[in-house]
Amino acid sequence: MIADILADTKTRMDRAVEAAKEDFATVRTGRANPQLFQKVQVEYYGTPTPLAQLASLNAPEARTLVITPYDKSALKAIEQAIRDMPNLGANPTNDGNIVRVTMPELTADRRKEYVKLVRSKAEDAKVHVRGIRRKSKDELDALKGEVSDDDLARAEKELDAVTKTHVELIDEALKRKEAELLEV
């Protein structure tokens, strides 16, 4: 039972770290990156639809992203969704077939803002990992009469080690993203 709890905890913490990395990818850097648009929801026939399902995205140049919709009638909706996206500062243009997004150069102040945003996202991810740890600890405590105290103590140490490892993974991803943001 202890092994099941620890395995489930590790799986959930792995997913939390992956979610944090995906969240970091949505914060823009100086380059155009298709991952920036992963969370863009386009109003398509009255239904919010992820942009990746409506169009192909590619970056032919460092600061330009080209979005080719599968359905040309979605051009205006895609353009509007990108324009409404917070923290992007991009102005899309539409030539009738594709949407071209040119990313403006980041100022030093804007870079610092993005670093603060990424740190906030990292802290949220760490809080989530600690919440998973707390829930798993409660599950372990519920086994108190069924297993020996030594087994519980070992399980708690292992739980703490797994938590520490995952928090460090989030910190590493944060450092990489900060370096990417501050790179001119």
C-alpha positions, 0 to 999 in steps of 0.5 A: 500500500505504501508503494502504491501511495508513493508511486501515485505521488511521484506520477502526480508530481511529474505531471505538475512539473510538466505542467509548470514547464508548459506554462513557462513555454507560454511566456514569450521571449525575444523569439517567436515560438509556436508554443506561445500560442498553445493556450490561445482559444479561438472562438470558432463557430461559437465554441472556444477551440485551441489554435493548434486545432485550427491552424498550423504554426511555424516560425520562418524568422526569429521574430515572425510567426506564420499561422496557416488556418485549415479553414480560411473562414477562421482567419478573422477569429484567429487574428482577434484571439491573438490580438486579445491574448494578454502579455503578448504585445503582438499585432497580427496581420492577415493577407487573406490566406495566412496570419503573420505575427511579428513579435516586437522587441522586448524592452528591459522593463518588459523582460523584468516583468516576464521574469516576475511572471515566470517566478510567480508561475514557478511558485504556484507549481511548487505550492501544487507539488507541496499540496500533493505531498500533504495529501500523500502524507495524510494517506500515509498517516491513515495507514498508521494501525495497519503498517509498522511505524518504521515503514511509515517513517521510511515512507515519509523520508522517501516522500520528502526526497521525492518532493525535494527532487520535484521542487528542484526540477521546477527551480531548474526549469525556472533558471533556464527560462529566466536565462532565456528571458534575460538573453538579449 
